[in-house]
Amino acid sequence: MAQMRVKLLYKDNLVKRPVVFELAKVFDVSANIRRASVEDSIGWIVCELDGENANLESALGWLEEIGVEVERLQDVVEG
């Protein structure tokens, strides 16, 4: 099992789509949401993704394909 921390930025056309659910179901990746902000036209999530390394890489590629901006993080700063 591998873990990675990412920030996901959603544009308005994806805000209402259950992207995290799809990620878990299709790629067998679990997401622990650490911080998030969602408004009508934009949203972002900082989360820890757990899964097999190949599944994580496939999941991140899929996110980018559907239009989610993915930023890999080294640490999550919590306030």
C-alpha positions in Angstrom: 0.0 0.0 0.0 1.2 3.5 -0.8 0.0 6.9 0.4 0.2 10.3 -1.3 -1.1 13.7 -0.4 -2.7 15.8 -3.1 -4.6 19.0 -3.6 -7.5 18.7 -6.1 -8.9 21.8 -7.7 -12.3 21.5 -9.3 -13.8 23.9 -11.9 -17.5 24.7 -12.0 -18.5 21.8 -14.3 -17.1 19.2 -11.8 -18.2 20.7 -8.5 -21.4 18.7 -8.3 -19.8 15.5 -9.7 -19.0 12.8 -7.1 -15.4 12.6 -8.1 -14.0 11.2 -4.8 -16.6 8.4 -4.9 -15.8 7.6 -8.5 -12.1 7.5 -7.6 -12.7 5.0 -4.8 -15.0 2.8 -6.8 -13.2 2.7 -10.1 -9.5 2.7 -8.9 -9.8 1.1 -5.5 -8.3 4.1 -3.8 -9.4 5.5 -0.5 -9.4 9.2 0.2 -9.1 10.8 3.6 -10.2 14.4 3.1 -8.1 16.7 5.4 -9.3 20.1 4.2 -11.8 21.3 1.6 -13.7 24.3 0.3 -16.6 24.1 -2.1 -18.5 26.9 -3.7 -20.9 27.1 -6.6 -18.2 27.7 -9.2 -15.0 26.2 -7.8 -13.9 23.7 -5.1 -10.7 22.3 -3.7 -9.8 19.3 -1.6 -6.6 18.4 0.2 -6.6 14.7 0.8 -4.5 11.6 1.5 -4.9 8.9 -1.0 -4.2 5.3 -0.1 -3.9 2.4 -2.5 -1.6 0.3 -4.7 1.0 2.5 -6.4 -0.3 1.6 -9.9 -3.9 2.4 -8.8 -2.8 5.8 -7.4 -1.0 6.8 -10.6 -4.0 5.7 -12.7 -6.4 7.6 -10.5 -4.3 10.8 -10.8 -4.1 10.4 -14.5 -7.9 10.0 -14.7 -8.5 13.1 -12.5 -6.4 15.2 -14.9 -8.2 13.7 -17.9 -11.6 14.8 -16.6 -10.3 18.3 -15.8 -9.3 18.2 -12.1 -6.0 20.1 -11.4 -3.8 17.8 -9.3 -1.0 19.1 -7.1 1.1 16.6 -5.3 2.0 17.7 -1.8 4.8 16.8 0.5 3.1 17.8 3.7 -0.4 18.9 4.7 -0.3 21.9 7.0 -3.3 21.9 9.3 -4.5 24.9 11.1 
